[in-house]
Amino acid sequence: MANRKTKDTIEVANAVFHNTSAGRAVFSKKFNFIYDNETGAAVTYGETAGDTPAYDPIGPQEYVIETEDFEFEKFKNMFNMFAVVKEIKEDGSLTNYSDSSNKDKLVSMSTISNLIFKITDTNTLTDKKFKEFLEYVQLFKLQPVLMIDVSLLHEQSAFTIKELGKNISVIIVLTDFDEKHVSEITKSFNFLNLFYAIKVLVNNENKNIVKEFLSNAKNDTSIVLSFVEPYVNRAEYRDIQQVCLDKNLTNVAVSSCHISQFNKRVNNTLILCQNCSAGTYSAYVKNGKISPCEFFTTNFVDLSECKTVHDFWYHDFFTSARKSVIKRKTCKL
């Protein structure tokens, strides 16, 4: 695929795709997307660089996928639909993917830039088929992210994850704050130069422990604060916010559901958070069902009934949720 440029038109966006050795790009008058294969960075803009479209008309740029029901063929077929996988023919034209395709001629005609796999069973990490699946995903120059609860990790976990591929990174979810355990885990990740971020789940019971954790945190690790409930009372968590500000933690972000609960900048300390991207740029997959985000527990679209990305992305449910997010009103949980 080196130095080869191909193109195709996606009617819904009136956009032209370019797949090159450097990355993927989509160009149209109202929506543009550039993905860098080497860094995994993606840029989305409209007619000008400062114009951010309200949503991606092609489909989600980020998928969070639970792996409890992992089966190689099922996940591969699901990914092929998400990525709109096509094959370059000898004449330079594109056709839909087939099992007989040469892997070096496969391209993605989508705007996926981030795939997060939520690990619920450590056996998945040693499953040869899961490794094979991650290798397949990386054919498209994507850099998979594994989201794992710290309780599932031990000192050797970093070595196991490293074996899955050099471009794998990890989100360590903290639900338990055993300082020694967390230290042992992060030391092994640092030793192997395995990139990781920490996601802290906050609730009323562990608020004080979270404050202590943040008090000892340094700016060499990215930390995301998230909450058990999608909406929280700002007054209840103001003291957690204050710890971040007092410690000048510039590496802390707050999950998008809670951005309105926190000041963005005090004394030049920025608590980062982008606007909610549920149904506009991201989607959540669990047991073959897809929804705008993980907080939608009863509303979803069954992927078995979908043949293309557009079957769920433009489903009435997704369209309704997207309109609510774009208007920045209460999402339809």
C-alpha positions as CSV (number, residue, x, y, z in Angstrom):
1,M,0.0,0.0,0.0
2,A,3.0,2.3,0.2
3,N,2.6,5.5,-1.8
4,R,-0.7,4.2,-3.2
5,K,-3.6,6.7,-3.2
6,T,-7.2,5.5,-3.7
7,K,-10.5,7.3,-3.4
8,D,-14.2,6.7,-3.1
9,T,-17.2,8.8,-2.5
10,I,-19.4,8.3,0.5
11,E,-22.8,9.7,-0.5
12,V,-24.1,10.7,2.9
13,A,-21.2,13.1,3.4
14,N,-20.5,13.9,-0.3
15,A,-16.9,13.2,0.7
16,V,-13.9,11.9,-1.0
17,F,-11.7,9.4,0.9
18,H,-8.0,9.1,0.5
19,N,-6.1,6.1,1.9
20,T,-2.3,6.5,1.9
21,S,0.7,5.0,3.7
22,A,0.6,8.2,5.9
23,G,-3.0,7.8,7.0
24,R,-6.6,8.3,6.1
25,A,-8.3,11.5,5.0
26,V,-11.8,12.6,4.1
27,F,-12.5,15.8,2.3
28,S,-15.7,17.6,1.6
29,K,-17.0,21.2,1.9
30,K,-18.6,20.7,5.3
31,F,-16.6,17.8,6.8
32,N,-12.9,17.0,6.8
33,F,-11.0,14.3,8.6
34,I,-7.3,13.5,8.8
35,Y,-5.8,10.5,10.6
36,D,-2.1,10.0,11.2
37,N,-1.0,6.3,11.1
38,E,2.2,6.9,13.1
39,T,0.8,8.9,16.0
40,G,-2.9,7.8,16.0
41,A,-3.9,11.5,16.1
42,A,-7.0,12.6,14.3
43,V,-8.2,16.0,13.3
44,T,-11.8,16.9,12.3
45,Y,-12.8,20.2,10.9
46,G,-15.3,21.8,8.5
47,E,-14.7,24.3,5.8
48,T,-11.9,25.9,7.9
49,A,-9.6,24.6,10.5
50,G,-11.5,26.4,13.3
51,D,-14.8,25.0,12.3
52,T,-15.7,21.7,14.1
53,P,-18.7,19.9,12.6
54,A,-21.5,19.0,15.1
55,Y,-21.1,15.3,14.3
56,D,-19.3,12.9,12.1
57,P,-21.6,12.0,9.1
58,I,-19.6,8.9,8.3
59,G,-20.0,7.2,11.7
60,P,-18.3,7.0,15.1
61,Q,-14.6,8.0,15.3
62,E,-14.4,6.2,18.7
63,Y,-15.8,2.8,19.7
64,V,-15.7,1.5,23.3
65,I,-16.3,-2.3,23.0
66,E,-16.8,-4.7,25.8
67,T,-15.1,-8.0,25.3
68,E,-17.1,-10.3,27.5
69,D,-18.6,-12.0,24.4
70,F,-15.4,-12.0,22.4
71,E,-15.4,-14.5,19.4
72,F,-12.9,-13.9,16.7
73,E,-15.2,-14.1,13.6
74,K,-17.9,-12.1,15.3
75,F,-15.6,-9.3,16.3
76,K,-13.8,-9.3,13.0
77,N,-17.1,-9.0,11.1
78,M,-18.3,-6.2,13.4
79,F,-15.0,-4.3,12.9
80,N,-15.3,-4.8,9.1
81,M,-18.7,-3.1,9.2
82,F,-17.5,-0.3,11.5
83,A,-14.4,0.3,9.4
84,V,-16.2,-0.1,6.0
85,V,-13.4,-2.3,4.9
86,K,-12.7,-2.4,1.2
87,E,-10.1,-3.9,-1.1
88,I,-8.0,-2.3,-3.8
89,K,-8.3,-4.1,-7.1
90,E,-5.6,-4.3,-9.7
91,D,-7.2,-1.5,-11.7
92,G,-7.2,0.8,-8.6
93,S,-10.9,0.5,-8.0
94,L,-12.4,-0.5,-4.7
95,T,-14.7,-3.3,-3.8
96,N,-16.2,-4.7,-0.6
97,Y,-13.9,-6.9,1.5
98,S,-13.9,-10.6,0.9
99,D,-12.2,-13.4,2.8
100,S,-9.9,-14.1,-0.1
101,S,-8.5,-10.6,-0.1
102,N,-4.8,-9.9,0.2
103,K,-4.3,-8.2,3.6
104,D,-1.9,-5.7,2.0
105,K,-4.7,-4.4,-0.2
106,L,-7.3,-3.8,2.5
107,V,-8.2,-0.2,3.3
108,S,-10.6,1.4,5.7
109,M,-13.2,3.8,4.2
110,S,-14.2,5.1,7.6
111,T,-13.1,7.8,10.1
112,I,-12.3,5.4,13.0
113,S,-9.4,6.8,15.0
114,N,-9.9,5.2,18.4
115,L,-10.8,1.6,19.4
116,I,-11.1,0.9,23.2
117,F,-11.6,-2.6,24.3
118,K,-13.0,-3.0,27.8
119,I,-11.5,-6.2,29.3
120,T,-13.8,-8.0,31.7
121,D,-11.8,-11.3,31.9
122,T,-8.0,-11.6,32.1
123,N,-8.2,-14.8,30.1
124,T,-8.9,-12.6,27.1
125,L,-5.4,-11.1,27.3
126,T,-3.8,-14.6,26.8
127,D,-6.4,-15.7,24.1
128,K,-4.4,-16.2,20.9
129,K,-7.5,-15.3,18.9
130,F,-7.8,-12.0,20.7
131,K,-4.2,-11.3,19.8
132,E,-4.9,-12.2,16.2
133,F,-7.9,-9.9,16.2
134,L,-5.8,-7.0,17.5
135,E,-3.2,-7.7,14.8
136,Y,-6.0,-7.6,12.2
137,V,-7.2,-4.2,13.6
138,Q,-3.6,-2.9,13.3
139,L,-3.5,-3.7,9.6
140,F,-5.5,-0.5,9.3
141,K,-2.9,1.5,11.3
142,L,-5.2,1.8,14.3
143,Q,-3.7,1.7,17.8
144,P,-6.0,-0.4,20.1
145,V,-6.5,0.7,23.7
146,L,-7.4,-1.8,26.5
147,M,-9.5,-0.6,29.4
148,I,-8.9,-2.8,32.4
149,D,-10.0,-2.6,36.0
150,V,-6.9,-2.5,38.3
151,S,-8.3,-5.5,40.3
152,L,-7.7,-7.6,37.2
153,L,-4.1,-6.6,36.9
154,H,-0.9,-8.0,38.6
155,E,2.8,-7.4,38.2
156,Q,3.1,-9.6,35.2
157,S,0.1,-8.1,33.4
158,A,2.2,-5.5,31.6
159,F,4.4,-8.2,30.1
160,T,1.3,-10.1,28.9
161,I,-0.2,-6.9,27.3
162,K,3.2,-6.0,25.7
163,E,3.0,-9.4,23.9
164,L,-0.3,-8.3,22.3
165,G,1.4,-5.7,20.1
166,K,3.8,-2.8,20.3
167,N,1.1,-0.2,19.6
168,I,-1.2,-1.3,22.4
169,S,-2.0,1.2,25.2
170,V,-4.0,0.8,28.4
171,I,-6.5,2.7,30.5
172,I,-6.2,1.4,34.1
173,V,-9.5,1.8,35.9
174,L,-9.2,2.5,39.6
175,T,-12.0,1.2,41.7
176,D,-9.7,0.0,44.5
177,F,-7.1,2.3,45.9
178,D,-4.6,-0.2,47.3
179,E,-1.5,2.1,47.1
180,K,1.0,-0.8,47.0
181,H,-0.9,-2.7,44.3
182,V,-1.3,0.4,42.1
183,S,2.4,1.2,42.5
184,E,3.4,-2.3,41.5
185,I,1.2,-2.2,38.4
186,T,2.4,1.2,37.2
187,K,6.0,0.4,37.8
188,S,5.8,-2.6,35.5
189,F,4.1,-0.5,32.9
190,N,6.8,2.2,33.1
191,F,9.6,-0.4,33.0
192,L,8.3,-1.7,29.7
193,N,7.5,1.8,28.3
194,L,3.9,0.7,28.0
195,F,1.7,3.8,27.6
196,Y,-1.1,4.0,30.1
197,A,-3.6,6.5,31.5
198,I,-5.6,6.2,34.8
199,K,-9.4,6.5,35.0
200,V,-10.7,7.1,38.5
201,L,-14.2,6.1,39.3
202,V,-15.6,8.4,42.0
203,N,-18.6,7.8,44.3
204,N,-19.8,9.1,47.6
205,E,-18.0,6.3,49.5
206,N,-14.5,6.8,48.0
207,K,-14.4,10.6,47.7
208,N,-11.8,11.0,50.5
209,I,-9.6,8.2,49.1
210,V,-9.7,9.8,45.7
211,K,-8.7,13.1,47.2
212,E,-5.7,11.4,48.9
213,F,-4.8,9.7,45.6
214,L,-4.9,13.0,43.7
215,S,-2.9,14.7,46.5
216,N,0.0,12.3,45.8
217,A,-0.4,12.3,42.0
218,K,2.2,13.8,39.6
219,N,1.9,15.3,36.2
220,D,3.7,12.4,34.5
221,T,0.5,10.3,34.2
222,S,-2.8,11.3,32.5
223,I,-5.8,10.9,34.9
224,V,-9.5,11.0,34.0
225,L,-12.1,11.5,36.7
226,S,-15.4,9.7,36.1
227,F,-18.4,9.0,38.2
228,V,-20.8,6.2,38.9
229,E,-23.7,8.3,38.0
230,P,-23.9,10.4,34.8
231,Y,-24.8,13.6,36.8
232,V,-23.4,14.7,40.1
233,N,-24.0,17.6,42.4
234,R,-21.2,20.1,42.0
235,A,-21.1,21.0,45.6
236,E,-20.5,17.4,46.7
237,Y,-17.4,17.1,44.5
238,R,-16.0,20.7,44.8
239,D,-13.3,19.5,47.2
240,I,-12.0,17.0,44.7
241,Q,-11.8,19.8,42.1
242,Q,-10.0,21.9,44.6
243,V,-7.3,19.3,45.2
244,C,-6.6,19.3,41.4
245,L,-6.3,23.0,41.4
246,D,-4.2,23.2,44.6
247,K,-1.8,20.6,43.3
248,N,-1.6,22.3,39.8
249,L,-2.4,19.0,38.2
250,T,-2.4,19.8,34.5
251,N,-2.9,16.2,33.4
252,V,-6.4,15.7,34.9
253,A,-9.5,15.5,32.7
254,V,-13.1,15.1,33.7
255,S,-15.5,12.8,31.8
256,S,-17.7,14.8,29.5
257,C,-20.9,14.0,31.4
258,H,-19.6,16.1,34.3
259,I,-18.0,19.0,32.6
260,S,-20.6,21.5,33.9
261,Q,-19.8,20.5,37.4
262,F,-16.2,21.7,37.3
263,N,-14.6,25.1,36.6
264,K,-12.4,24.9,33.5
265,R,-9.7,27.2,34.6
266,V,-8.5,28.6,37.9
267,N,-5.1,30.2,38.4
268,N,-4.1,28.9,35.0
269,T,-4.8,25.3,35.9
270,L,-6.9,23.7,33.3
271,I,-9.2,20.8,34.1
272,L,-9.7,19.3,30.6
273,C,-12.9,18.0,29.2
274,Q,-14.4,18.0,25.7
275,N,-18.2,18.3,25.2
276,C,-20.2,15.0,25.2
277,S,-19.5,13.0,22.1
278,A,-22.1,10.3,22.6
279,G,-23.8,9.6,19.3
280,T,-21.9,12.4,17.6
281,Y,-18.4,11.0,17.5
282,S,-18.5,7.9,19.7
283,A,-20.5,4.8,20.4
284,Y,-20.5,2.0,23.0
285,V,-20.9,-1.7,22.2
286,K,-21.9,-4.5,24.6
287,N,-23.0,-8.0,23.8
288,G,-23.7,-7.2,20.2
289,K,-25.8,-4.1,21.0
290,I,-24.7,-0.5,20.3
291,S,-25.7,2.7,22.0
292,P,-24.3,6.3,22.1
293,C,-22.5,5.7,25.5
294,E,-22.2,3.3,28.4
295,F,-25.0,5.0,30.4
296,F,-27.6,3.9,27.9
297,T,-28.5,0.6,29.6
298,T,-31.9,-0.1,28.2
299,N,-31.9,1.7,24.8
300,F,-29.7,0.4,22.0
301,V,-29.6,-0.9,18.5
302,D,-29.0,-4.6,17.8
303,L,-26.0,-5.0,15.5
304,S,-27.3,-8.3,14.2
305,E,-30.0,-6.2,12.4
306,C,-27.4,-3.9,10.8
307,K,-25.6,-4.4,7.5
308,T,-23.8,-1.0,7.5
309,V,-22.7,1.7,9.9
310,H,-25.5,3.9,8.7
311,D,-28.1,1.4,9.8
312,F,-27.4,2.3,13.5
313,W,-25.8,5.7,13.1
314,Y,-28.9,7.1,11.4
315,H,-31.4,4.9,13.4
316,D,-34.2,7.0,15.0
317,F,-32.8,6.3,18.5
318,F,-29.2,7.5,17.6
319,T,-30.6,10.5,15.7
320,S,-32.7,11.6,18.6
321,A,-29.8,11.2,21.1
322,R,-27.5,13.1,18.8
323,K,-29.9,16.0,18.4
324,S,-30.1,16.2,22.2
325,V,-26.3,16.2,22.6
326,I,-25.7,18.8,19.9
327,K,-28.2,21.1,21.6
328,R,-26.4,20.4,24.9
329,K,-29.5,19.5,26.6
330,T,-30.0,16.6,29.0
331,C,-29.2,13.4,27.2
332,K,-32.0,10.9,26.7
333,L,-31.0,8.2,29.2
